[in-house]
Amino acid sequence: MDERTTSDDRLFAMLIYLVSLFVPIIGPLIIWMIKRDESEFVDYHGKEYFNFFISFAIYSFISGILILVLIGILLIFIVGALALIFTLIALFKAYNGERYRIPLVFRLIK
């Protein structure tokens, strides 16, 4: 855990992931836009979340196309399960004050 992160920083970083379970774009975007200049920790998790969202949207799109050849049916469930699991892991890591790098993510936003 980074000593510079406050409990508020950890709470808002965790909320980015928690809110994303209900409103995937607008909720995390609002939290990130409001708090990113105040906290490097929240900024890190905001960027990580949106890189994660973009990456898994691409994986879902490709799986959707592959449904035509039947393999996509299995892939879409795997992508969905991984997205939920990685979101929950990131939520708990953020609350513990850790800078978690979500696996399988393209780092487009730096």
C-alpha positions as CSV (number, residue, x, y, z in Angstrom):
1,M,0.0,0.0,0.0
2,D,1.2,3.5,-0.9
3,E,1.5,5.7,2.1
4,R,0.4,8.7,0.1
5,T,-3.0,7.3,-0.6
6,T,-5.7,8.5,1.8
7,S,-8.8,6.6,2.7
8,D,-10.8,8.9,0.5
9,D,-8.5,8.1,-2.4
10,R,-8.9,4.4,-1.9
11,L,-12.7,4.8,-1.5
12,F,-13.1,6.8,-4.8
13,A,-10.8,4.4,-6.7
14,M,-12.9,1.5,-5.4
15,L,-16.1,3.3,-6.4
16,I,-14.9,3.5,-10.0
17,Y,-15.1,-0.2,-10.2
18,L,-18.2,-0.7,-8.0
19,V,-20.2,1.9,-10.0
20,S,-19.1,0.3,-13.3
21,L,-21.1,-2.8,-12.4
22,F,-24.3,-0.7,-12.7
23,V,-23.4,2.1,-15.2
24,P,-20.3,1.0,-17.0
25,I,-19.3,4.3,-18.7
26,I,-20.9,7.4,-17.1
27,G,-20.5,6.5,-13.5
28,P,-16.7,5.8,-13.6
29,L,-16.2,8.7,-15.9
30,I,-17.8,11.2,-13.5
31,I,-15.8,9.9,-10.6
32,W,-12.6,9.9,-12.6
33,M,-13.1,13.4,-14.1
34,I,-13.9,14.9,-10.7
35,K,-11.1,13.3,-8.7
36,R,-8.3,12.8,-11.2
37,D,-6.6,16.1,-10.6
38,E,-6.9,15.7,-6.8
39,S,-5.5,12.2,-6.5
40,E,-2.8,10.4,-8.6
41,F,-4.2,7.1,-7.2
42,V,-7.7,7.8,-8.4
43,D,-6.3,8.9,-11.8
44,Y,-4.3,5.7,-12.1
45,H,-7.4,3.5,-11.4
46,G,-9.6,5.7,-13.7
47,K,-7.1,5.1,-16.6
48,E,-6.8,1.4,-15.7
49,Y,-10.6,1.0,-15.7
50,F,-11.1,2.7,-19.1
51,N,-8.3,0.7,-20.7
52,F,-10.0,-2.4,-19.2
53,F,-13.4,-1.3,-20.6
54,I,-12.0,-0.6,-24.1
55,S,-10.1,-3.9,-24.2
56,F,-13.0,-6.0,-23.0
57,A,-15.4,-4.2,-25.4
58,I,-13.1,-5.3,-28.3
59,Y,-12.9,-8.8,-26.9
60,S,-16.7,-8.9,-26.7
61,F,-17.1,-7.5,-30.2
62,I,-14.8,-10.2,-31.6
63,S,-16.6,-12.9,-29.7
64,G,-19.9,-11.6,-31.0
65,I,-18.6,-11.9,-34.6
66,L,-17.2,-15.4,-33.8
67,I,-20.7,-16.5,-32.7
68,L,-21.3,-17.1,-36.5
69,V,-18.8,-19.9,-36.3
70,L,-20.1,-21.1,-32.9
71,I,-16.8,-20.7,-31.0
72,G,-17.9,-17.2,-30.0
73,I,-20.7,-18.6,-27.9
74,L,-18.1,-20.0,-25.5
75,L,-15.9,-17.0,-25.8
76,I,-18.6,-14.5,-25.0
77,F,-19.3,-16.3,-21.7
78,I,-15.5,-16.4,-20.9
79,V,-15.1,-12.7,-21.6
80,G,-18.1,-11.8,-19.5
81,A,-16.9,-14.0,-16.6
82,L,-13.3,-12.6,-16.8
83,A,-14.6,-9.0,-16.9
84,L,-16.7,-9.6,-13.7
85,I,-13.8,-11.4,-11.9
86,F,-11.2,-8.7,-12.9
87,T,-13.6,-5.9,-11.9
88,L,-14.1,-7.4,-8.4
89,I,-10.4,-8.0,-8.0
90,A,-9.6,-4.5,-9.0
91,L,-12.3,-3.2,-6.7
92,F,-10.7,-4.9,-3.6
93,K,-7.2,-4.0,-4.6
94,A,-8.1,-0.4,-5.1
95,Y,-9.7,-0.3,-1.7
96,N,-6.6,-1.9,-0.2
97,G,-4.5,0.9,-1.7
98,E,-2.8,-1.2,-4.4
99,R,-2.1,-0.2,-8.0
100,Y,-3.5,-3.3,-9.7
101,R,-2.8,-3.9,-13.4
102,I,-5.7,-5.8,-14.9
103,P,-4.5,-8.7,-17.1
104,L,-5.2,-8.8,-20.8
105,V,-5.6,-5.1,-21.1
106,F,-4.3,-2.8,-23.9
107,R,-2.8,0.3,-22.3
108,L,-4.2,2.9,-24.6
109,I,-4.8,5.7,-22.1
110,K,-1.6,6.6,-20.4
